[in-house]
């Protein structure tokens, strides 16, 4: 096995490709390194930065350009500086390479492959994020029987990952895909995808996973703010707010989360006389938001 090498053609800058051209490659980087699909904001930000660098959009060219483009190197290596990376890869390089093979290929590495990549990371100056990117890129080029099977699995995971990210299409869904527990849940979902998975049929599993994330996360702050704006700030705003409790700012709502919960959910005393017609569903949303940490 030999290291991937860049050529002059492979690192030629592109003609201002839009950020959307890079989404599949960014999705591949997320899946290779973190074993999970990208979140919408991460996908958009990373894609925009790749677009600004003017590189070709395919994963092979991005991998080849890593050693010659310092800005790209810093961007890819930022994965290794994250808290998620520290939590996932606390072991040695042997454990790291094994984990990346599982992320990318759903199998342990063969002895030669593992030896090559462990040595490259340990002694060859290859960073862990660059190794994961190279393993993913190599898997998509391997034309051996095992490689073709691996390629089917990788493409299935990329398709499911793209479906998952695009399905996070409301603020509640985006907010729910945050934190270690959510990442672990989605990582487990993606790990169940193999070379024989019916990607279209798997959409039901994607939808169920997102629904579980939303239920576990509780309502988003945007939803709670809308309820407060509709039902509470007609009184609780400005200098004349009762007892000085102002709810006309995000900070005011967060600082008074306990009071809101007590008066709206526990005693149901507020809104006073229910003059603004707060519904039971809205009270339940506030209850779930508060019990989930009032974030």
C-alpha positions in Angstrom: 0.0 0.0 0.0 1.3 3.5 -0.8 0.4 6.9 0.5 -2.0 9.0 -1.7 0.1 11.6 -3.6 -0.9 14.9 -5.0 -0.3 15.8 -8.6 -0.2 19.2 -10.2 -3.6 18.6 -11.9 -5.2 17.4 -8.7 -4.6 20.6 -6.8 -5.5 23.1 -9.5 -7.9 25.6 -8.2 -11.5 25.5 -9.5 -13.5 28.2 -11.1 -15.4 29.5 -8.0 -17.6 26.5 -7.4 -20.6 27.2 -5.2 -20.6 25.9 -1.7 -23.3 23.3 -2.6 -20.8 21.5 -4.8 -18.8 20.5 -1.7 -21.6 19.0 0.4 -21.0 15.4 -0.5 -17.2 15.7 0.2 -17.9 17.4 3.5 -20.4 14.7 4.4 -17.7 12.1 3.7 -15.3 13.9 6.0 -17.8 14.0 8.8 -18.7 10.3 8.4 -15.1 9.2 8.1 -13.9 11.0 11.2 -16.9 11.2 13.5 -18.9 8.3 12.2 -22.0 10.4 11.9 -23.6 12.8 9.3 -22.9 16.5 9.4 -25.2 18.9 11.1 -26.7 21.5 8.8 -24.7 24.4 10.1 -21.4 22.5 10.1 -22.1 21.3 6.6 -22.9 24.8 5.3 -19.9 26.4 7.1 -17.4 23.8 6.0 -18.7 23.8 2.4 -18.5 27.6 2.3 -14.9 27.5 3.4 -13.9 24.9 0.9 -15.6 27.0 -1.8 -13.6 30.0 -0.7 -10.4 28.1 -1.1 -11.3 27.5 -4.8 -10.5 23.8 -4.8 -12.1 21.0 -6.9 -15.1 19.6 -5.1 -14.4 15.9 -5.2 -13.1 14.0 -2.2 -10.0 12.7 -4.0 -8.9 16.2 -5.0 -9.5 17.6 -1.5 -7.4 14.7 -0.1 -4.6 15.3 -2.5 -4.6 19.0 -1.8 -4.2 18.6 1.9 -0.4 18.6 1.9 0.0 21.6 -0.3 -2.8 23.9 0.9 -2.2 25.2 4.4 -5.7 26.7 4.8 -7.3 23.3 3.8 -5.0 21.6 6.3 -6.0 23.8 9.1 -9.7 23.3 8.2 -9.5 19.5 8.1 -7.3 19.3 11.2 -9.8 21.4 13.2 -11.8 18.1 13.5 -9.0 16.7 15.6 -9.1 19.7 18.0 -12.8 19.2 18.9 -14.2 18.0 22.1 -16.0 15.3 20.2 -12.7 14.0 18.8 -11.2 13.9 22.3 -14.1 11.9 23.6 -14.1 9.4 20.6 -10.4 8.9 20.2 -8.8 8.7 23.7 -6.8 5.6 22.8 -3.6 5.1 20.8 -3.1 5.2 17.1 -3.9 1.5 16.7 -7.3 2.0 18.3 -7.8 5.2 16.2 -7.2 3.4 12.9 -9.5 0.6 13.9 -12.2 3.1 14.8 -11.9 4.9 11.5 -12.1 1.6 9.5 -15.3 0.8 11.4 -16.7 4.3 10.6 -15.8 4.1 7.0 -16.0 0.3 6.1 -17.8 -1.3 9.0 -15.0 -3.7 9.6 -11.6 -4.0 11.3 -8.6 -3.2 9.2 -6.5 -5.9 7.6 -3.1 -6.3 9.2 -1.2 -4.6 6.4 -3.6 -1.7 6.2 -3.6 -1.1 9.9 0.2 -1.3 10.0 0.5 1.2 7.2 -1.9 3.8 8.6 -0.7 3.4 12.2 2.9 4.0 11.1 1.9 6.9 8.9 0.2 8.7 11.8 2.8 7.7 14.4 6.0 8.3 12.3 5.0 9.8 8.9 3.7 13.1 9.9 0.1 12.3 9.0 -2.5 13.8 11.2 -5.5 11.8 12.4 -8.1 13.8 10.4 -5.9 13.5 7.3 -5.7 9.7 7.8 -9.4 9.4 8.1 -9.9 11.5 4.9 -7.3 9.4 3.1 -8.9 6.1 4.2 -12.3 7.3 3.0 -10.9 8.5 -0.4 -9.0 5.3 -0.9 -12.1 3.2 -0.2 -13.9 4.9 -3.0 -11.1 4.1 -5.5 -10.4 0.4 -4.5 -11.4 -1.9 -7.4 -10.7 -5.2 -5.7 -13.7 -7.4 -4.9 -13.5 -6.3 -1.3 -13.0 -2.7 -2.4 -16.1 -2.8 -4.6 -18.1 -4.1 -1.6 -16.6 -1.4 0.6 -17.5 1.2 -2.0 -21.2 0.1 -2.0 -21.2 0.5 1.8 -19.5 3.9 1.7 -21.9 5.2 -0.9 -24.9 3.9 1.1 -23.7 5.7 4.2 -23.1 8.9 2.3 -26.6 8.7 0.9 -28.2 8.1 4.3 -26.0 10.8 5.8 -27.2 13.3 3.1 -30.8 12.3 3.7 -30.4 12.7 7.5 -28.8 16.2 7.3 -31.4 17.5 4.7 -34.2 16.2 6.9 -33.1 18.5 9.8 -35.3 21.1 8.2 -36.9 22.9 11.2 -35.3 24.8 14.1 -36.4 22.1 16.5 -34.8 19.4 14.5 -31.5 21.3 14.1 -31.4 22.1 17.8 -32.1 18.4 18.7 -29.0 17.2 16.8 -26.6 18.6 19.4 -24.5 17.1 22.2 -22.9 13.8 22.9 -26.1 11.8 23.4 -27.6 12.9 20.1 -24.3 12.3 18.2 -24.1 8.8 19.7 -27.7 8.0 18.7 -27.1 9.1 15.1 -23.8 7.3 15.0 -25.5 4.1 16.0 -28.1 4.7 13.3 -25.5 5.1 10.6 -23.5 2.1 11.8 -26.5 -0.1 11.0 -26.2 0.8 7.3 -24.3 -1.8 5.2 -23.6 -2.6 1.5 -27.1 -4.2 1.2 -29.2 -1.4 2.8 -32.1 -0.1 0.8 -31.3 3.6 1.1 -34.8 4.7 0.1 -36.4 2.3 2.5 -34.0 3.4 5.3 -35.7 6.9 5.2 -38.2 5.6 7.8 -35.4 4.9 10.2 -33.9 8.4 9.5 -37.3 10.0 10.3 -37.8 7.9 13.5 -34.3 8.8 14.7 -34.9 12.5 14.2 -38.3 12.2 16.0 -36.5 10.6 18.9 -33.9 13.3 19.0 -36.6 16.0 19.1 -38.5 14.2 21.8 -35.4 13.8 23.9 -34.3 17.4 23.4 -37.6 19.1 24.3 -39.0 22.1 22.5 -36.6 24.7 21.0 -36.2 28.1 22.6 -37.6 29.6 19.4 -40.9 27.8 20.1 -41.0 28.9 23.7 -40.1 32.5 22.7 -43.0 32.6 20.3 -45.4 31.5 23.1 -44.1 34.1 25.5 -44.3 36.8 22.9 -47.9 35.8 22.1 -49.1 35.3 25.6 -46.9 37.1 28.1 -45.1 40.2 27.0 -48.3 42.3 26.6 -47.8 42.7 30.4 -44.3 41.6 31.1 -42.4 44.2 29.0 -41.0 47.6 29.6 -40.6 49.5 32.8 -44.1 48.8 34.0 -43.7 45.0 34.0 -45.3 43.4 37.2 -42.6 42.9 39.9 -40.1 44.0 37.3 -40.3 40.6 35.6 -39.6 41.4 32.0 -39.9 38.8 29.3 -39.3 40.9 26.3 -35.8 39.6 25.6 -34.1 36.2 25.4 -32.1 36.9 28.5 -35.3 37.9 30.4 -37.0 34.6 29.4 -33.9 32.5 30.4 -33.4 34.4 33.7 -37.0 33.9 34.6 -37.4 30.3 33.4 -38.2 29.1 36.9 -40.9 31.7 37.5 -42.4 31.0 34.1 -42.6 27.3 34.8 -44.0 27.9 38.3 -46.7 30.4 37.3 -47.6 28.9 33.8 -47.3 25.2 34.5 -47.5 24.4 38.2 -50.0 26.9 39.5 -51.4 27.9 36.1 -51.9 31.4 37.6 -50.4 33.1 34.6 -51.4 34.6 32.3 -53.6 36.4 34.7 -57.2 35.1 34.2 -55.8 33.5 31.0 -56.6 36.8 29.3 -54.3 35.9 26.4 -55.8 32.5 25.9 -52.7 30.3 26.5 -53.6 26.8 25.5 -52.9 23.5 27.3 -50.5 22.5 24.5 -48.5 25.7 25.0 -48.3 25.1 28.7 -47.0 21.6 28.0 -44.4 23.0 25.6 -43.1 25.2 28.4 -43.1 22.3 30.8 -41.1 20.1 28.4 -38.7 23.0 27.7 -38.1 23.7 31.4 -37.7 20.0 32.3 -35.1 19.6 29.4 -33.0 22.3 30.9 -34.6 25.5 29.6 -31.9 25.9 27.0 
